Amino acid sequence: MPPRTIDLDSYVTGVLEGSRAWIARAVTLVESTRPDHRALAQQLLRRLLPHAGGAVRVGITGVPGVGKSTFIDSFGTMLTGLGHRVAVLAVDPTSSRTGGSILGDKTRMERLAVDPDAFVRPSPTSGTLGGVAKATRESMVVMEAAGYDVVLIETVGVGQSETTVAGMVDSFLLLSLARTGDQLQGIKKGVLELADVIAVNKADGPHETDAKGAARELAGALRLLQAPDAPWTPPVLTCSGRDGAGLDVLWERLQQHRKVLDATGALAAKRREQQVEWTWAMVHDQLFARLHEHPQVQRLAPELEAQVRAGTLPAGLAAQQILDGFFGAP
């Protein structure tokens, strides 16, 4: 945990100088749920914000078994080889129960974990999607202020986490697999609609032909979802996280997508809307947290929940009684 006495000037200077130790301390501070730390974190973020916003932000999701950690390791290493500084963050609401996918993945990202131009951060263990998303979004400000010009945000694909990550990034990458005729089954329609770029991973060795076939099938499915006048048609590519094949083309397409957004003014508009949406998401999360902590709600909730379980009280009436308790209605 951060020290009891926190010198914000040291935090700001350390982050802006790119000190890994200060970056780690700053991220720990913004992840903290202690009220005093939250207040300090907001002061820190306010001072760092003018130095953030210049990075390419890419969200990454994938079907089970797609090999995200190997892909991110190879992709991130390629980017640092091109002169970029890469930060890897995660949105994993299961991390408090499972240890977090990226916490385990960090040990499998053998090259990025030791790359001086990369920073891999395990998912915070908030246990709720809102809490994890808040910490990840604020960590992104720290990383960008520290000079990381590419931020990769991984989602484990639990519940609404894909939509949450898509609301943080410029481009959303969907990784798929070549499967015999059923590659679409593992992809939820909503995720397909979120994707700006799709890549069929593990397109190497004997799987290369199957991967190309899967890419053609996905491209066909996308044509059915795509509006005829859409300014961007998501390309469907093949790549290999294992041997690096196709990663250069994938990066070119991600850059191309960002340029299209930038040229039309859509990138700036998208980021402005993301900030407004994030503001209201934080209002929602903080109200929900305060409701749960309210003494009257804590007194009422167990009995009301028991009555709802027993079927003797309608859920709508129980909800109204909880809200009445929260707002102090007679």
N, C-alpha and C positions, 0 to 999 in steps of 0.2 A: 504493500500500500504506500501511497505517497507520504512523505514526512508530514508531521503535524504542522510545522511552519513551512509554508511554501512561498518561495521567492519567484513570482511570476516573471520578472525580468530575466532571470536565469533560464527559465523554461523557454521564453520567447527567443532569446539569443541562441540557446542550444539547438532548438528546432531549426531556426533559420540558417544556422551554420551546418546543419545536417548531421549533428552528433547523434549516433545511434543510441547512446545511453539516454540522452535527453528526449529523443523521439519516443523511446520505450516508456519513459516516465510520463510524458505528456499523454500518450495513449492510455496508460494505466489510470491517469487522472480523469480523462473524459469517460472512461468505462465505469468509474466508481459510481455507486448509487448513494453514497453518503451525502446528505444535504449540504454540508460545508464544502465537500469536494465538487458537488454539482455547481455551486455558485462560483467557485474558483475556475472550474472548467469553462464556464460560459465567458468569464473575463478573458481567459486564455484564447478561446476560439475567436472572440471579437478582435483580438490583436493579431491573430494569425490570418484571419479571413482575407484581408487585402492582399496577402501573398499567395492565396490559393486560387483555384479555378482554372489553371492553365493546363492541367493534365488531360490526357485522353482517358476516359473512364469506360471500361468494358466490363459488362456483367457476363458471367459464364455459368451455364447450367448444362445438364446432360442426363441422359437416360441411365438407369442403374448399370454399373459395370463398364461405363464408357471410358474409364481411365483418365478422369479429370486431373488427378495429381500428377501423373506422368506427363499429360499434355501441358499443364501449367508450368511444370519444371522445364520442359523443352522450349515452350513458347516464350516464357520469361527469360530463359538463358539466351535465346536467339535475340530478343530485344535488347538485353544488356550488351550483347556483342555488337549491336548496331549503335551503341552509345547512349541508349536510354537508361533511365533509372526506374526500376519497377517495384511497386508495392503490391502485395497480395493480401487481401482482406477476405472475410467470410461472413455470410449471414446464415447461421446455423442455430435455429431455436432449440434444437435437441441437445446442444453441447453440454448443458448442465447435467444431463442424465447420462450421456454417452462418452463424454470427454471431447466431443467435437470432431467433426470429420477433418477439418484442416489441422487440428492439433496432431492427429495421426498422420495426415498427409504431409505435414512439414518434415517428418522424418523420411518420407519417401521423395520429397523434393530435394534430392541430394545436392544438386548443383546450385539451385537458388538459395538454399539454406545457408550456404557459405559464400555466396556471391556478394562482394562488397557493394555492388550497385543494386542490390535487391533487399527488400524487407518483407519477410513473411510473418504475418501476425495471426496467431490462433484466434478462433472465434471467441468473443466474450461469453461468459457463462451466465447470462441474465435469465435464460430459461423461457423467455417470452419473445415472440417475433418482434414486437414493438420495442422492447428493451434492447435486443441485439441489433436491430436496424438502427436505432438511435446511436448506439455506440459505434457502429460501423460507419455511419454517415459522418459523425464527428471525427472519427479517426482518419477519414479521408481528407478532411481539412488539414489535419496535422501532417499527413504524408505529402500533400501537395505543397504546403508551406515549406516543407523540408527539401523540396526540389525533386520529388519523384514525379516524373512527367508521364508515366503510364500507371494507372491504378486498375488492377484486376480484382473484381469482386466475385467470389464464388458463392453459389447457392447450393445447398444440399437437396433442393427440390422438395421441401416439406411444406404442405399446405399452400399458403399464399406467398412463400418466400421468393418465388420467381417474379411475381408481380411487384413485390417490394423492391427487389434488386433492380428491376427494369426502371423503377421510379428514381433510381440514384445515378444511372449511367447514361452515356451518350449512345452506346451501341450495345446490343444484347446478342450474345453468341450462344447458339444451341449446338451441343455436341451430340451426335447420334452414332449408332452402330449399324454395320451391315448385318442384317439377320435374314434368314431365308424366308422372304415373303411377308414377314410380320414386323418390319422395322417401324411401322407407324403405330403399332399397338402400345409401345412404351412411351409415346409422346402424347401428352395431353393437348387437345386442340388449342386451348388458351395459350399454352407455351409456344406452340407453332406460330400463333398470331403475334406474339411478342417479339419473335426472333427477327433481327436485322441481317444476320449472317448465320448460315447453317453449315456445319462441317461434319462429314462422316469420318469418325476417327478410326484408328487401327487399320488404315488402308495400306497395309504392307504385306509382303510375301504372298501366300495363297489367298489372302483376304482382299487383295486389291481389286480383283474383278467384281466380287460381291459388293464392295464399297461403292464402286462406280455405278452399279445397278441400283443400289439403295439411293444414291444421290439423284439419279434420274427419277426414281419414284417420288422422292420428297419434292423435287422441283415440280413435278406434275401436281402433287397435292397442294403446293403453294399457289399454283396458278388459279386453283379453284377458290382460294381464300382471298387472293389479292384483288383490290379494286383496280379497274382498267386504267384509271388516271393517276395511280399512285406514283409519287415522285421517285420512289426507290423500290426496286424488286430485289428481295433478299437472294443473294447468290447461294447456291448449294455446292459446296466444295468437298474434296476428299483430302485427308491429311493423316499423318502418323506421328503421334506423340513419342513413339519409340525411336524412330530414326529421323524425325524432323521433316519428312517429305511433306511438301505443300504448306508449311507454316509461313513461308515468305509470301506466298500468294494470299493466304488468309489475312496476314497483316496488311497487305496492299488493299484488300477489299474493305477491311475495317476503317482504314484511313480514307478510302474513297467515300464510304458512307458518311463519315464525319465531315468531309469536304462538301458533300451534297447538302447536308444539314446547314453547314456554315454559310454556304453561298446563298441559300434562300432565306437566311435569318432564322431558320427553324431551330438551330442549335441554341442560340441565345434565348429564344422564346421557350424552348423546352426546359432549359435550366432555370429560368425564372419561374415557370409553372411548377417545377419540381420543388423549388424553395417554398412556394405558397402551400402546395400539398403537404410538404413536410411540416410546415408551421401548424396546420390543422391536425395532422397526425399526432404531433406532440401535445396539442391541447387535448385531444381525445385520450391519449395514454395517461396524461397527468390527471385528468378528471377521473378516469377509471381507477387510478391508483389511490387518489384521495377518497373516492367513494368507498373502496375496500377498507381503507384505514379509519374511516369515520366511526366513532364509538357507537352511535345509535345503529348504524348499519351492522356492525359486528354483533350487537345484541340481538337484532331482529333476524339476521340471516339464517342461523342454524334452524330455528323453528319454522321459518317460512320455507326453507329448502326441504325440511322433513315433510311438511304438508304437501308440497308440490310432488315429492317422490311418492307419497301415499295416494295421490290423486284426489285429495280433498280441497285443494286450492288451485285455481287456474294460474298458469304461469304469468299471464298478463296482470292479474291482480297482485300477485306476489311482487312483480317488478314495480308496480305502482307504489306498494307499501314501502319497498326499499328506497325508492326515490323520495317518497314523502319523509321518511326518516332522515335521509341525507339533507334535504332542503329545509327540514324543520317544520313541515306542515303539521297543523294540529290534528 
